[in-house]
Amino acid sequence: MAKKKKGVLARHAKSSAMLVSLGIHAVLIVVAISFVAVTVITKEDQKFEAKPVNRPKMQLKKLQVPVNIKKKKTQKPKLRKRIVVKQTPKVPDIKMPEISGVKGGMAGGYDGGGGSGIGFTMPEIDFFGAKGKGEKVVFIVHFGPATIGKNSYQRMTGYTIRKRLEDLISDLPAPALFNVCAYWANDAWALSPTMLQATQANKDKVKDWMEPVNPLEGNYSHCFGVNKGLEKKIRSTAKAYPKEISGGLPFYAPKWIFPYEVPGAINTKYLGQGKAFKHWNRGVTWAIQTQKPDTIFILTTNYIDAWGSGGKGNPSKVAASYKAMMRDVYGPDKNRWPTLNVVVLQHGNMNAGTVLNNQYGPIMSAFRGDGSIISNITKYMTDAERELYDTYKSQYQ
């Protein structure tokens, strides 16, 4: 059987499929070419830097506000009642390391009359030119006829000494301890049986105690010049120290006194049989035996003791006796011993400089002390006191 002939479409079917395929591919190529390429750009984080800007500086002005500060007025305490000191219980004795080469630097805090403790460093004390340092200070001051005189003009000397002593004590810092002993040949009268703290009340107490002593006006010899009846009472009271006499004293004496007499056993131990401490030695012995200060100031007019005559004495024996006494009271360490500082008042025709150097020099050297002389009392007077001094001078010279 004869085969049928294929049509035109059949003959060209493969060609048409190829063409369609080519067309599709062509379209795809065109589309692909027509795509836009996108570039992704990553940007870094922006950093902001502050540029310095110059700005004008304004000066601050202080507030000018008026401030009125009013000091509160404090009334000084009035000592109208007798103060009785009760004994305090004993405390352990704490020994501190020694500090050598310092006068009175770390001496004892007050413990009722002796013993060491932790203290402070006091400023230098200038007592009529004699200088020393100490936490526990005793002033032994001559208020006898040689210091006072017989009339108002001569009494200005003792008056000035008393006023400057008041001023000096008024300037002591509050933690300091002090005491005062007025003396002459055979008497030693203490302000207090124990050391006093330098509070305002105790400073006022000193003024109250000394206020009547040796006034410029009046008929009397000196503050120790009392009648025989009172003298006998004072002698017996002195043997019973510490015992107070606060009544029956003359108008020119302290308001109260604690009279002191060196016990016979002490005289014999340090001086020998039949001898006794006198004059300023009585006051120094009182200070060492009952007060235990680290600084002693002595104001005297001459040199009187139990070992010589004419006021010359024997400085070597005096020094030796006090060395033995201080060794017993303070111990063998000389740095613990009190300093002895001496002020010599020019009196009459005596040469105060010679007395200080020849008679007191060895004693001051033995006890690390300082010395001075008062050759002209007007140097230590206030303007008002000098004016009064000149007025009396015109009357009595």
C-alpha positions as CSV (number, residue, x, y, z in Angstrom):
1,M,0.0,0.0,0.0
2,A,1.3,3.3,-1.0
3,K,2.4,5.6,1.9
4,K,0.6,8.8,2.5
5,K,2.6,12.0,2.0
6,K,3.0,14.2,5.1
7,G,1.6,17.7,5.0
8,V,3.6,20.9,5.1
9,L,3.0,21.5,8.8
10,A,4.1,18.1,9.6
11,R,7.2,18.6,7.6
12,H,8.0,21.8,9.3
13,A,6.9,20.9,12.8
14,K,10.4,20.4,14.2
15,S,11.6,23.7,12.7
16,S,8.8,25.6,14.3
17,A,9.5,24.2,17.7
18,M,13.1,25.2,17.3
19,L,12.1,28.6,16.4
20,V,9.8,28.9,19.4
21,S,12.6,27.7,21.6
22,L,15.0,30.2,20.2
23,G,12.5,33.0,20.6
24,I,11.9,32.2,24.2
25,H,15.6,32.1,24.9
26,A,16.0,35.4,23.0
27,V,13.3,37.0,25.2
28,L,15.0,35.7,28.3
29,I,18.3,37.0,27.2
30,V,16.8,40.4,26.5
31,V,15.1,40.4,29.9
32,A,18.2,39.4,31.6
33,I,20.2,42.1,29.9
34,S,17.6,44.7,30.8
35,F,17.9,44.0,34.6
36,V,19.5,46.9,36.5
37,A,22.4,46.0,38.7
38,V,22.0,47.3,42.3
39,T,25.1,48.1,44.3
40,V,24.7,47.9,48.1
41,I,26.8,50.4,49.8
42,T,27.3,50.0,53.5
43,K,28.2,53.2,55.3
44,E,30.2,53.5,58.5
45,D,28.5,54.8,61.6
46,Q,28.9,58.6,61.8
47,K,31.0,59.9,64.6
48,F,30.4,63.4,66.0
49,E,33.4,65.2,67.4
50,A,32.8,68.3,69.5
51,K,34.9,71.3,68.5
52,P,36.3,73.5,71.3
53,V,34.4,76.7,71.6
54,N,36.0,79.7,73.3
55,R,33.5,81.2,75.7
56,P,34.1,84.2,77.9
57,K,34.7,83.3,81.6
58,M,32.8,85.3,84.2
59,Q,34.5,86.0,87.5
60,L,32.4,85.0,90.5
61,K,31.7,87.8,92.9
62,K,31.6,87.2,96.6
63,L,28.3,87.8,98.2
64,Q,28.7,90.9,100.2
65,V,26.2,90.2,103.0
66,P,26.8,91.9,106.3
67,V,27.1,89.5,109.1
68,N,26.8,90.7,112.7
69,I,28.4,88.3,115.1
70,K,27.5,89.0,118.7
71,K,29.6,87.5,121.4
72,K,27.7,85.8,124.1
73,K,28.4,87.5,127.4
74,T,29.4,85.1,130.1
75,Q,29.3,86.0,133.7
76,K,32.4,85.2,135.7
77,P,31.7,82.7,138.4
78,K,31.5,84.1,141.9
79,L,33.3,82.0,144.4
80,R,31.1,82.3,147.4
81,K,31.2,78.7,148.6
82,R,34.2,76.9,150.0
83,I,35.2,74.1,147.7
84,V,36.1,70.8,149.2
85,V,38.1,68.4,147.1
86,K,37.3,64.8,147.7
87,Q,39.9,62.1,147.3
88,T,39.6,60.2,144.1
89,P,40.3,56.4,143.8
90,K,43.9,55.4,142.9
91,V,44.5,54.7,139.2
92,P,47.2,52.5,137.8
93,D,50.6,54.1,137.4
94,I,51.4,54.0,133.7
95,K,55.0,54.7,133.0
96,M,55.7,56.4,129.7
97,P,59.0,56.4,127.8
98,E,61.3,59.2,128.8
99,I,61.8,62.2,126.6
100,S,65.2,63.6,127.3
101,G,66.4,67.1,126.6
102,V,62.9,68.6,126.9
103,K,62.1,70.9,129.9
104,G,58.8,69.9,131.2
105,G,57.7,68.5,127.8
106,M,55.8,65.3,128.7
107,A,55.5,65.8,132.4
108,G,52.6,64.4,134.4
109,G,49.0,65.3,134.0
110,Y,47.4,66.1,137.3
111,D,46.6,63.2,139.6
112,G,46.1,64.9,142.9
113,G,49.7,65.8,143.8
114,G,52.2,63.6,141.9
115,G,52.6,60.8,139.4
116,S,53.1,61.0,135.7
117,G,50.6,60.9,132.9
118,I,50.1,61.9,129.3
119,G,50.4,65.7,129.0
120,F,50.8,68.4,126.5
121,T,53.6,70.8,125.6
122,M,53.2,74.2,127.2
123,P,54.4,77.4,125.6
124,E,57.4,79.0,127.2
125,I,56.7,81.0,130.4
126,D,58.4,84.3,130.9
127,F,58.4,85.3,134.6
128,F,60.1,88.7,134.7
129,G,62.7,87.6,132.2
130,A,63.3,84.1,133.6
131,K,62.0,81.5,131.1
132,G,61.0,77.9,131.5
133,K,58.5,75.4,130.3
134,G,56.2,73.1,132.3
135,E,52.8,71.6,132.6
136,K,52.8,71.9,136.4
137,V,54.2,75.3,137.5
138,V,54.8,76.7,141.0
139,F,55.5,80.4,141.7
140,I,57.3,81.1,145.0
141,V,57.2,84.9,145.5
142,H,58.7,87.1,148.2
143,F,56.2,89.5,149.8
144,G,58.2,90.5,152.8
145,P,59.4,94.0,153.9
146,A,62.3,94.0,151.3
147,T,59.8,93.6,148.5
148,I,57.1,95.9,149.9
149,G,58.8,98.9,151.5
150,K,57.4,101.4,154.0
151,N,55.4,103.8,152.0
152,S,53.1,104.0,148.9
153,Y,56.0,104.8,146.6
154,Q,58.0,101.8,147.7
155,R,55.0,99.5,147.8
156,M,54.5,100.1,144.1
157,T,57.2,97.4,143.6
158,G,55.3,94.7,145.4
159,Y,52.0,95.9,143.8
160,T,53.5,95.5,140.3
161,I,54.9,92.1,141.0
162,R,51.5,91.0,142.2
163,K,49.7,92.3,139.2
164,R,52.1,90.8,136.7
165,L,51.8,87.4,138.5
166,E,48.0,87.7,138.0
167,D,48.5,88.5,134.3
168,L,50.8,85.6,133.8
169,I,48.5,83.1,135.4
170,S,45.6,84.5,133.5
171,D,47.4,83.6,130.2
172,L,48.1,80.0,131.2
173,P,46.4,77.4,128.9
174,A,43.5,75.6,130.5
175,P,45.2,72.2,130.8
176,A,48.1,73.6,132.8
177,L,48.3,73.2,136.6
178,F,49.7,75.9,138.9
179,N,50.1,77.0,142.5
180,V,51.5,80.0,144.4
181,C,53.4,80.3,147.6
182,A,54.0,83.7,149.3
183,Y,57.0,83.7,151.6
184,W,59.6,85.6,153.6
185,A,62.3,84.5,156.2
186,N,60.2,82.3,158.4
187,D,56.8,81.9,156.7
188,A,55.4,80.2,153.6
189,W,51.7,80.6,152.8
190,A,50.2,78.6,150.0
191,L,47.3,79.5,147.8
192,S,46.1,75.8,147.8
193,P,47.2,72.5,149.2
194,T,47.0,70.9,145.8
195,M,47.8,72.1,142.2
196,L,45.0,74.0,140.5
197,Q,43.9,73.6,136.9
198,A,44.2,76.9,134.9
199,T,40.4,77.3,134.5
200,Q,38.9,80.7,134.5
201,A,37.4,80.0,137.9
202,N,40.8,79.2,139.4
203,K,42.4,82.2,137.7
204,D,39.8,84.4,139.3
205,K,40.5,82.6,142.6
206,V,44.1,83.8,142.4
207,K,43.1,87.4,142.0
208,D,40.6,87.0,144.8
209,W,43.3,85.5,147.1
210,M,45.9,88.2,146.4
211,E,43.7,91.2,146.0
212,P,44.2,92.5,149.6
213,V,47.9,91.7,149.8
214,N,50.1,94.7,150.7
215,P,47.8,97.5,149.6
216,L,49.4,100.8,148.6
217,E,47.7,102.7,151.4
218,G,47.5,101.8,155.1
219,N,49.6,101.6,158.3
220,Y,51.3,98.2,158.3
221,S,54.7,96.7,157.7
222,H,54.1,93.8,155.3
223,C,51.5,91.0,154.8
224,F,53.4,88.6,157.2
225,G,53.5,91.2,160.0
226,V,50.8,89.9,162.3
227,N,50.3,90.1,166.1
228,K,51.7,87.5,168.4
229,G,48.4,85.8,169.0
230,L,47.8,85.2,165.2
231,E,51.4,84.3,164.7
232,K,51.1,81.5,167.3
233,K,48.0,80.2,165.6
234,I,49.7,80.3,162.2
235,R,52.7,78.4,163.6
236,S,50.6,75.6,165.0
237,T,48.5,75.4,161.9
238,A,51.7,75.2,159.7
239,K,52.7,72.1,161.7
240,A,49.4,70.5,160.8
241,Y,49.7,71.2,157.0
242,P,47.5,71.1,155.0
243,K,45.1,73.1,157.3
244,E,43.5,76.4,156.2
245,I,43.2,79.7,158.0
246,S,40.4,81.8,156.5
247,G,39.4,84.1,159.3
248,G,41.0,86.6,161.5
249,L,43.7,87.6,159.0
250,P,44.6,91.3,158.7
251,F,43.4,93.5,155.8
252,Y,46.8,93.5,154.2
253,A,47.2,89.6,154.1
254,P,45.7,87.1,151.7
255,K,42.1,86.2,152.1
256,W,43.0,82.7,153.2
257,I,46.3,80.8,153.8
258,F,47.6,77.3,154.0
259,P,50.7,77.9,156.1
260,Y,53.6,75.4,155.7
261,E,56.4,74.5,158.0
262,V,59.1,72.0,156.9
263,P,58.7,68.9,159.1
264,G,61.7,68.3,161.4
265,A,62.4,64.9,159.9
266,I,62.9,66.4,156.4
267,N,65.2,69.2,157.9
268,T,67.3,66.6,159.6
269,K,67.4,64.2,156.7
270,Y,68.7,66.7,154.1
271,L,70.4,69.4,156.3
272,G,71.5,67.7,159.4
273,Q,70.6,67.9,163.1
274,G,69.6,71.4,164.3
275,K,69.2,73.0,160.9
276,A,66.1,74.1,159.0
277,F,65.1,75.3,155.6
278,K,64.3,79.1,155.6
279,H,63.5,81.9,153.2
280,W,62.8,80.7,149.6
281,N,64.2,77.3,150.6
282,R,61.1,76.7,152.7
283,G,58.9,77.4,149.6
284,V,60.9,75.2,147.3
285,T,60.8,72.3,149.9
286,W,57.0,72.8,150.1
287,A,56.8,72.6,146.3
288,I,58.9,69.4,146.0
289,Q,57.4,67.6,148.9
290,T,53.7,68.4,148.4
291,Q,53.2,69.6,144.8
292,K,55.7,67.7,142.6
293,P,55.8,70.4,139.8
294,D,58.1,70.2,136.8
295,T,58.9,73.9,136.9
296,I,59.6,76.2,139.8
297,F,60.0,80.0,139.6
298,I,61.5,81.8,142.6
299,L,61.4,85.6,143.1
300,T,63.7,86.8,145.8
301,T,65.7,89.8,147.0
302,N,68.8,88.1,148.4
303,Y,70.1,84.7,149.5
304,I,69.3,83.4,152.9
305,D,69.7,79.8,154.1
306,A,70.7,77.8,157.1
307,W,74.4,77.3,156.1
308,G,75.7,80.9,156.0
309,S,75.3,84.4,157.3
310,G,74.8,87.8,155.8
311,G,72.6,86.3,153.1
312,K,75.5,84.7,151.3
313,G,74.8,81.0,152.0
314,N,76.5,78.0,150.4
315,P,75.2,77.2,146.9
316,S,77.0,73.9,146.7
317,K,75.4,72.6,149.9
318,V,72.0,73.9,148.8
319,A,72.3,72.1,145.4
320,A,73.5,68.9,147.1
321,S,70.6,68.9,149.6
322,Y,68.0,69.4,146.8
323,K,69.6,66.8,144.6
324,A,69.1,64.2,147.4
325,M,65.5,65.4,148.0
326,M,64.6,65.3,144.3
327,R,66.2,61.8,143.9
328,D,63.9,60.6,146.7
329,V,60.8,62.3,145.4
330,Y,61.2,62.1,141.6
331,G,63.6,59.2,141.2
332,P,67.2,59.0,139.9
333,D,66.4,60.3,136.4
334,K,67.4,64.0,136.4
335,N,65.2,64.7,133.4
336,R,62.2,64.2,135.7
337,W,63.5,66.7,138.3
338,P,61.9,70.2,138.2
339,T,63.8,73.2,136.9
340,L,64.7,76.0,139.3
341,N,64.4,79.4,137.7
342,V,65.4,82.5,139.7
343,V,64.4,86.2,139.5
344,V,66.5,88.5,141.8
345,L,64.9,91.9,142.6
346,Q,67.4,94.7,143.0
347,H,67.1,95.9,146.6
348,G,69.1,98.7,148.3
349,N,72.8,98.7,147.5
350,M,73.0,95.1,146.6
351,N,74.2,94.0,143.2
352,A,71.5,91.9,141.8
353,G,73.6,90.6,139.0
354,T,76.3,89.4,141.3
355,V,73.8,87.7,143.6
356,L,72.2,85.9,140.6
357,N,75.5,84.7,139.1
358,N,77.5,83.9,142.1
359,Q,74.9,82.7,144.6
360,Y,72.2,81.3,142.4
361,G,74.2,80.3,139.3
362,P,75.4,76.9,140.7
363,I,71.8,76.1,141.7
364,M,70.3,77.0,138.4
365,S,73.0,75.1,136.6
366,A,72.4,72.0,138.7
367,F,68.6,72.1,138.0
368,R,68.6,73.3,134.3
369,G,67.1,76.7,135.3
370,D,67.1,80.2,133.9
371,G,67.7,83.5,135.8
372,S,67.0,87.2,135.5
373,I,67.2,90.4,137.5
374,I,64.7,93.2,138.1
375,S,66.8,96.3,138.2
376,N,64.0,98.8,137.3
377,I,60.5,97.8,138.3
378,T,58.9,100.5,136.1
379,K,59.9,98.4,133.1
380,Y,57.1,96.0,134.0
381,M,54.4,98.7,134.9
382,T,51.4,99.6,132.8
383,D,51.0,103.2,131.8
384,A,48.4,103.7,134.6
385,E,50.7,102.1,137.1
386,R,53.7,104.2,136.0
387,E,51.6,107.4,136.3
388,L,50.6,106.4,139.9
389,Y,54.2,105.5,140.6
390,D,55.4,109.0,139.5
391,T,52.7,110.6,141.7
392,Y,53.9,108.7,144.8
393,K,57.5,109.4,143.9
394,S,56.9,113.1,143.9
395,Q,55.3,112.8,147.4
396,Y,58.0,110.7,149.1
397,Q,61.2,111.9,147.4
